[in-house]
Amino acid sequence: MENRTKAPWHLWVIGILATLWNSGGAYDYTMTQTRNMDYLQAGAEMAGIPVETMVDYYTNFPVWADAMWAFGVWGALAGSLLLLIRSRFAFHAFAVALIGLIGTSIHTFGGGMPAELSSGANYVFTAIIFIVTIFLIWYARRMTARGVLR
């Protein structure tokens, strides 16, 4: 039988919060990729832009940017779930998520985003996503080193 280090209480808190947070990203990705008009309309209204601008932006993502977005979203959700099952592969999944986030950000902030969508809130939210993802990479690495994740 494998000798495992007992999981600290914060593993469950961080794992559950990370899963909830990253489920939001997965939901956003899914609703956008399936062109759910109610979802896109609500997003456009919240951003104060025409829905056509929102739909046009997301339907014209280059394939590489769509792939990066998918890696970011699904890597982060997988990493969160892997934390909860105490797998050391959580670190790898979060690393894939960071690569996806970097790629998506290059497209978004490198000229792919229409001026109507460019706002301080968008930059702040992206910074928060980076901070959370980097924290989760660090945390997964730390829990692996302590023998909590196997």
N, C-alpha and C positions, 0 to 999 in steps of 0.2 A: 504494500500500500504506500502511496506517495505521501510524504510528509509535507503538508502545506502550512504556510504561515496563516494565522487567523486574519480574516479580512477586517480592517478597522471600520468603525462606524461610518467614517467619512467617505469610504469607497461607495457605499450604497447611496448616500446623499448625492455625491458628485455624479455617480452613474445614472441615477434617476433624473436629476436635473439636466444632465447632458443629453439624455435620451429625449426628454421633453423639448429642450431647446432645439436639438437637431431634427426632431420630428416636425417642428415648425418649418425648417428649411426644406425638408422633404415634401411637405404639403405644398409649399410655395412653388417648388420646382414642378411637382406633378400637375398642379392647377394651371401653371403657365404653359408647360409642354403640351397639355391636352387642350389648350386654348379655351379654358373655361371662361366664358364671357361674363358671367356674374362676378367671378373672382377678379378678372381683369378690370371690369367696370368699377368695382369697389376700390381697387388699387388706384385707378386713374382719378376717381373722385377724391380719394384721400390725398393724392399728390397734387390735385388741382389742375390736371391736364386733360386734354381730350383722350377718350378711350382709344381712338385710332392711333394716336402717338404711342401709347403703351403697347398696343397689339403689334404695330409696325416694328417697334424696337425689338420685341421678343421673337417675332417671326423671322427677323432678318439677322439673327445671331449667326456668325460663321460656325461651321461644323466644329472647328477646334475649340471655340469658346463654349459651345453647348457641351462638348465633351468635358471640358475643364469644370464647368458648372456641375455636371453629373458626378465627376470624381469628388468634387468638394462636398456636395450634399450627401451622397451615399457613403463616401468614406467616413464622414463625420458621424452619420447615424450608425454605421457598422462599428466604428470605434466605441461609441457609447454602449452599444449592446455587448460588445466584447469585454468592456470593463465590467459589466454586470455579471458576465459568466466567468470572469477572472482569467481572461486569456491575455497572454503577453502580446498577441497580435493586435491588441487595441492600439499600441504605439504605432504600428505600421499603417493601420487604417487611418489614424489621425494624421500621419505624415502624408498619406495620399490626399487627404482632405485639404491639408495646407497647400500642397502643390496645385490642387484644383482651385483653391481660393486665390492663389497668386495669379494663375492663368486667367481666371475670370476677371480679376481686378485689372490686369493688363488690358484686357479688351474694354472693360467698362470705362476706366479712367484714362485709357490711352487714346480716346477719341471715338469710341463706339457708342457712348451714351449721348442721346440728344440733349440739347441745352435745357429743354423743359424738365428733364428728370434730374439735372444736376443741381443738387442743393447741399447745404451744410449737413443736413440730417442724413443724407445718403453717405457722406464721407464719415460721419460719426458712427453710423450703424456698421459700416464696413470695418472701421477700426475696432469696434467692439467684437465683431466676428473674428478678426485676427487675434485679438487678445484672448478670447475664449479658446480658440483652436490651439494657440501656442501653450496656454495653460494646460489644456488636456493632453498635449504631447508630453509636456514636462511631467505631469501627474502620472501618466501611464508609464513613462520611463522610470519614475521614482518607485512606483508600486511594483514594477518588474524587478528592479534592483533589490527591493526588500523581500522578494519572494512571494508577494501577495498574488501577482499575476504569473501564471505558468503557461 
